Amino acid sequence: MANDLYFEDFTEGRTFQSAARRLDEGTVRAFSEVSGDFNRIHLDEDYARSSPFGGRIAHGLLALSAATGLLHDLEILRESVVAFTGLSWKFKAPVFLGDSISLTLKVARRRAMGGRGGLVFFEAAIVTQDGKTVQEGEWTLMVKAAK
């Protein structure tokens, strides 16, 4: 793809910001079906209203999964990525149904792998529409070198 970036393009400090994606009723129900996680905090408003959150929340892993889709939508790693090789992650706050999330990535460092490309370590954060960081950590991706 013309927009793809390669290992050499990911210089330390370079940042990327995705568009937003809304996590709504249909998305939460679909994720429950796919994951098998039918916890009432996600699906039952009466139950969730009496929880510490005061209402239904999206699955934490749904937000993380959606963030990988937001990375894909940036169109910077569609053909040049080899693999998502790791993450270190913190769930800091809930994502409520109807929240919109976006992904912020910052290149923290790189490690070359013999001229074939290497590992790119990103500081990653999922942020809601009101600017609250709800999840954050480090993502590691193996990225091809330019041809």
ZIJOGI-V723510 format. One record per residue. N is the residue number from 1. SS is DSSP state (~ for helix, > for strand, _ for the rest). Layout:
<<N:SS> <N:SS>>
This chain:
<<1:_> <2:_> <3:_> <4:_> <5:_> <6:_> <7:~> <8:~> <9:~> <10:_> <11:_> <12:_> <13:_> <14:_> <15:>> <16:>> <17:>> <18:_> <19:_> <20:_> <21:>> <22:>> <23:_> <24:_> <25:~> <26:~> <27:~> <28:~> <29:~> <30:~> <31:~> <32:~> <33:~> <34:~> <35:~> <36:_> <37:_> <38:_> <39:_> <40:~> <41:~> <42:~> <43:~> <44:_> <45:~> <46:~> <47:~> <48:~> <49:~> <50:_> <51:_> <52:_> <53:_> <54:_> <55:_> <56:_> <57:>> <58:_> <59:_> <60:~> <61:~> <62:~> <63:~> <64:~> <65:~> <66:~> <67:~> <68:~> <69:~> <70:~> <71:~> <72:~> <73:~> <74:_> <75:_> <76:_> <77:_> <78:_> <79:_> <80:_> <81:>> <82:>> <83:>> <84:>> <85:>> <86:>> <87:>> <88:>> <89:>> <90:>> <91:>> <92:_> <93:_> <94:_> <95:_> <96:>> <97:_> <98:_> <99:_> <100:>> <101:>> <102:>> <103:>> <104:>> <105:>> <106:>> <107:>> <108:>> <109:>> <110:>> <111:>> <112:>> <113:_> <114:_> <115:_> <116:_> <117:>> <118:>> <119:>> <120:>> <121:>> <122:>> <123:>> <124:>> <125:>> <126:>> <127:>> <128:>> <129:_> <130:_> <131:_> <132:_> <133:>> <134:>> <135:>> <136:>> <137:>> <138:>> <139:>> <140:>> <141:>> <142:>> <143:>> <144:>> <145:_> <146:_> <147:_>>
